[in-house]
Amino acid sequence: MAITTSDLREIDGILGDPDADGRAVSLLRQALPHLAVARCDASDLEDRPARLYPKFDLHFFDNSDHCMKIVASAEAATGVILAQLSKPRTIA
């Protein structure tokens, strides 16, 4: 199942909050139970994030073939990875 525009709005609302923290994973799982949600440190991933937030990079992934692979588009994704930053960034 692809990530929809509505899903992205929900993700933006949760991760765009400057107070977002490790609880963001459980908040996303509650709000979007049809999506797989994983978390790691941002330093664990070298791929370009799909979206940037103050405390997280967001990556899309597809695990429809039982192996997780990072994908560029929400339409091809079955879930998201929250890559937590060691220091918050300012988003203009």
N, CA, C and O of each residue as an XYZ file, in Angstrom:
368
protein
N       0.838     -1.177      0.000
C       0.000      0.000      0.000
C       0.885      1.244      0.000
O       1.804      1.347      0.813
N       0.628      2.161     -0.876
C       1.401      3.395     -1.002
C       1.082      4.358      0.134
O       0.028      4.277      0.764
N       1.996      5.249      0.375
C       1.782      6.311      1.359
C       1.008      7.420      0.652
O       1.431      7.911     -0.395
N      -0.117      7.808      1.224
C      -1.004      8.784      0.602
C      -0.685     10.216      1.044
O       0.086     10.435      1.978
N      -1.281     11.164      0.365
C      -1.154     12.569      0.748
C      -1.664     12.790      2.164
O      -1.084     13.566      2.923
N      -2.736     12.117      2.516
C      -3.280     12.206      3.870
C      -2.280     11.651      4.893
O      -2.097     12.231      5.964
N      -1.640     10.538      4.561
C      -0.612      9.968      5.436
C       0.528     10.971      5.630
O       1.015     11.155      6.745
N       0.949     11.614      4.544
C       2.047     12.575      4.627
C       1.678     13.771      5.493
O       2.525     14.293      6.218
N       0.429     14.209      5.427
C      -0.016     15.308      6.298
C       0.068     14.899      7.765
O       0.486     15.688      8.612
N      -0.329     13.664      8.059
C      -0.256     13.149      9.430
C       1.202     13.062      9.889
O       1.529     13.447     11.012
N       2.064     12.559      9.023
C       3.494     12.473      9.335
C       4.064     13.865      9.570
O       4.802     14.080     10.532
N       3.723     14.818      8.689
C       4.198     16.200      8.848
C       3.768     16.787     10.189
O       4.544     17.478     10.849
N       2.533     16.511     10.585
C       2.030     17.047     11.851
C       2.786     16.506     13.046
O       3.055     17.241     13.996
N       3.129     15.238     13.012
C       3.824     14.606     14.139
C       5.309     14.962     14.141
O       5.842     15.372     15.172
N       5.977     14.812     13.009
C       7.419     15.042     12.961
C       7.790     16.515     12.840
O       8.908     16.904     13.178
N       6.862     17.331     12.361
C       7.118     18.760     12.237
C       7.056     19.495     13.562
O       7.494     20.642     13.654
N       6.520     18.853     14.587
C       6.447     19.445     15.916
C       7.863     19.569     16.471
O       8.576     18.568     16.550
N       8.287     20.771     16.857
C       9.649     20.926     17.378
C       9.914     20.101     18.639
O      11.071     19.857     18.982
N       8.862     19.671     19.327
C       9.016     18.843     20.523
C       8.964     17.348     20.212
O       8.964     16.529     21.130
N       8.920     16.986     18.943
C       8.884     15.559     18.571
C      10.099     14.865     19.160
O      11.205     15.404     19.162
N       9.871     13.660     19.659
C      10.964     12.903     20.258
C      10.787     11.427     19.936
O      10.088     11.086     18.983
N      11.394     10.564     20.697
C      11.326      9.125     20.458
C       9.915      8.577     20.455
O       9.672      7.506     19.899
N       8.977      9.292     21.068
C       7.577      8.850     21.059
C       6.939      8.970     19.681
O       5.847      8.446     19.459
N       7.601      9.647     18.761
C       7.046      9.833     17.417
C       6.757      8.497     16.741
O       5.794      8.381     15.983
N       7.578      7.498     17.009
C       7.364      6.173     16.411
C       6.021      5.623     16.848
O       5.231      5.192     16.008
N       5.747      5.629     18.141
C       4.471      5.086     18.610
C       3.301      5.954     18.172
O       2.221      5.430     17.900
N       3.488      7.258     18.097
C       2.415      8.131     17.608
C       2.077      7.830     16.153
O       0.904      7.789     15.779
N       3.097      7.622     15.338
C       2.855      7.286     13.928
C       2.212      5.914     13.784
O       1.326      5.729     12.950
N       2.644      4.968     14.578
C       2.040      3.627     14.511
C       0.566      3.665     14.910
O      -0.249      2.940     14.338
N       0.224      4.495     15.876
C      -1.179      4.635     16.282
C      -1.994      5.346     15.212
O      -3.112      4.936     14.900
N      -1.430      6.415     14.650
C      -2.158      7.221     13.664
C      -2.261      6.538     12.310
O      -3.244      6.728     11.593
N      -1.257      5.743     11.951
C      -1.190      5.133     10.616
C      -0.882      3.641     10.746
O       0.196      3.201     10.348
N      -1.810      2.860     11.294
C      -1.533      1.446     11.553
C      -1.290      0.612     10.294
O      -0.761     -0.495     10.387
N      -1.661      1.117      9.138
C      -1.450      0.384      7.885
C      -0.013      0.511      7.365
O       0.365     -0.185      6.422
N       0.793      1.399      7.975
C       2.172      1.585      7.541
C       3.143      0.936      8.519
O       2.914      0.927      9.728
N       4.213      0.403      7.985
C       5.312     -0.061      8.829
C       6.147      1.160      9.204
O       6.397      2.034      8.374
N       6.575      1.210     10.465
C       7.375      2.334     10.950
C       8.603      1.766     11.657
O       8.490      0.921     12.545
N       9.780      2.245     11.246
C      11.030      1.828     11.871
C      11.785      3.083     12.300
O      11.540      4.176     11.789
N      12.707      2.907     13.245
C      13.518      4.021     13.714
C      14.984      3.613     13.790
O      15.315      2.471     14.109
N      15.857      4.577     13.490
C      17.292      4.370     13.641
C      17.939      5.724     13.864
O      17.267      6.754     13.821
N      19.229      5.725     14.101
C      19.977      6.974     14.168
C      20.243      7.448     12.739
O      20.462      6.640     11.837
N      20.222      8.750     12.550
C      20.451      9.300     11.215
C      21.816      8.884     10.665
O      21.981      8.739      9.454
N      22.781      8.695     11.543
C      24.119      8.304     11.091
C      24.160      6.882     10.525
O      25.145      6.489      9.900
N      23.094      6.115     10.743
C      23.041      4.742     10.216
C      22.685      4.681      8.737
O      22.877      3.645      8.100
N      22.171      5.766      8.186
C      21.722      5.779      6.788
C      22.511      6.795      5.979
O      22.750      7.916      6.428
N      22.909      6.393      4.792
C      23.608      7.307      3.886
C      22.705      7.792      2.758
O      23.059      8.716      2.027
N      21.540      7.168      2.618
C      20.612      7.548      1.548
C      20.051      8.947      1.804
O      19.943      9.397      2.945
N      19.704      9.612      0.720
C      19.098     10.941      0.824
C      17.692     10.800      1.415
O      16.896      9.997      0.928
N      17.380     11.574      2.459
C      16.044     11.491      3.053
C      14.970     12.011      2.090
O      15.229     12.880      1.257
N      13.779     11.467      2.225
C      12.643     11.938      1.426
C      12.125     13.264      1.965
O      11.669     14.120      1.207
N      12.201     13.426      3.306
C      11.732     14.645      3.963
C      12.616     14.944      5.161
O      13.189     14.048      5.782
N      12.707     16.236      5.467
C      13.511     16.692      6.597
C      12.613     17.339      7.641
O      11.693     18.087      7.311
N      12.891     17.044      8.894
C      12.161     17.617     10.023
C      13.171     18.088     11.055
O      14.350     17.748     10.957
N      12.736     18.865     12.046
C      13.703     19.396     13.017
C      14.546     18.325     13.717
O      15.734     18.546     13.950
N      13.966     17.180     14.054
C      14.710     16.165     14.802
C      14.845     14.826     14.083
O      15.450     13.892     14.608
N      14.279     14.738     12.878
C      14.286     13.477     12.142
C      14.500     13.707     10.651
O      14.108     14.737     10.103
N      15.130     12.726     10.004
C      15.064     12.579      8.551
C      14.046     11.475      8.311
O      13.987     10.507      9.070
N      13.253     11.612      7.273
C      12.257     10.595      6.940
C      12.673      9.907      5.647
O      12.960     10.559      4.643
N      12.699      8.586      5.689
C      12.996      7.773      4.507
C      11.783      6.885      4.244
O      11.117      6.428      5.172
N      11.513      6.652      2.979
C      10.456      5.715      2.585
C      11.106      4.362      2.313
O      12.229      4.291      1.815
N      10.392      3.300      2.644
C      10.904      1.982      2.279
C       9.779      1.092      1.765
O       8.597      1.324      2.017
N      10.193      0.079      1.044
C       9.284     -0.931      0.495
C       9.740     -2.286      1.018
O      10.902     -2.658      0.854
N       8.844     -3.013      1.638
C       9.179     -4.367      2.101
C       8.194     -5.386      1.525
O       7.955     -6.438      2.119
N       7.632     -5.063      0.372
C       6.638     -5.956     -0.229
C       7.248     -7.281     -0.696
O       6.527     -8.265     -0.857
N       8.546     -7.319     -0.911
C       9.225     -8.559     -1.307
C       9.939     -9.210     -0.123
O      10.860    -10.005     -0.312
N       9.519     -8.877      1.083
C      10.052     -9.422      2.327
C      11.443     -8.916      2.686
O      11.969     -9.273      3.740
N      12.041     -8.106      1.847
C      13.319     -7.471      2.159
C      13.098     -5.962      2.102
O      12.492     -5.449      1.162
N      13.590     -5.266      3.105
C      13.409     -3.821      3.150
C      14.395     -3.147      2.206
O      15.591     -3.438      2.230
N      13.876     -2.232      1.365
C      14.755     -1.414      0.530
C      14.234      0.009      0.546
O      13.026      0.239      0.480
N      15.135      0.950      0.633
C      14.753      2.362      0.641
C      14.358      2.755     -0.771
O      15.023      2.405     -1.746
N      13.257      3.493     -0.855
C      12.741      3.968     -2.139
C      12.569      5.483     -2.084
O      12.454      6.064     -1.004
N      12.552      6.105     -3.236
C      12.487      7.565     -3.300
C      11.071      8.115     -3.213
O      10.873      9.240     -2.756
N      10.093      7.343     -3.641
C       8.744      7.901     -3.739
C       7.781      7.298     -2.720
O       7.868      6.121     -2.368
N       6.873      8.134     -2.267
C       5.827      7.682     -1.344
C       4.937      6.644     -2.015
O       4.430      5.740     -1.352
N       4.745      6.766     -3.321
C       3.875      5.849     -4.055
C       4.411      4.419     -4.055
O       3.639      3.465     -4.143
N       5.724      4.270     -3.956
C       6.340      2.939     -3.967
C       6.579      2.396     -2.561
O       7.042      1.266     -2.404
N       6.267      3.195     -1.537
C       6.611      2.835     -0.161
C       5.506      2.056      0.545
O       4.317      2.252      0.295
N       5.938      1.171      1.433
C       5.013      0.464      2.321
C       5.231      0.894      3.769
O       4.494      0.479      4.663
N       6.247      1.729      3.996
C       6.519      2.194      5.342
C       7.533      3.313      5.355
O       8.013      3.758      4.312
N       7.854      3.763      6.572
C       8.786      4.870      6.754
C       9.833      4.504      7.800
O       9.594      3.714      8.713
N      10.995      5.109      7.628
C      12.050      5.021      8.626
C      12.243      6.417      9.195
O      12.443      7.376      8.450
N      12.184      6.529     10.516
C      12.495      7.780     11.190
C      13.956      7.704     11.596
O      14.324      6.909     12.461
N      14.776      8.517     10.984
C      16.197      8.565     11.305
C      16.405      9.757     12.231
O      16.364     10.909     11.799
N      16.627      9.466     13.505
C      16.701     10.521     14.516
C      18.065     11.206     14.476
O      19.109     10.555     14.475
N      18.025     12.535     14.444
C      19.248     13.334     14.399
C      19.862     13.447     15.789
O      19.153     13.413     16.795
N      21.165     13.580     15.837
C      21.817     13.751     17.140
C      21.619     15.186     17.655
O      21.616     15.417     18.864
N      21.454     16.143     16.740
C      21.189     17.541     17.107
C      20.050     18.050     16.233
O      20.037     17.795     15.029
N      19.088     18.770     16.825
C      17.987     19.315     16.018
C      18.503     20.298     14.972
O      19.523     20.957     15.171
N      17.787     20.383     13.863
C      18.110     21.340     12.814
C      16.996     22.381     12.746
O      15.879     22.142     13.206
N      17.310     23.521     12.175
C      16.321     24.555     11.936
C      15.786     24.357     10.526
O      16.544     24.269      9.560
N      14.468     24.291     10.430
C      13.812     24.158      9.133
C      13.191     25.520      8.796
O      12.363     26.045      9.541
N      13.608     26.069      7.666
C      13.090     27.387      7.277
C      11.767     27.285      6.583
O      11.196     28.303      6.191
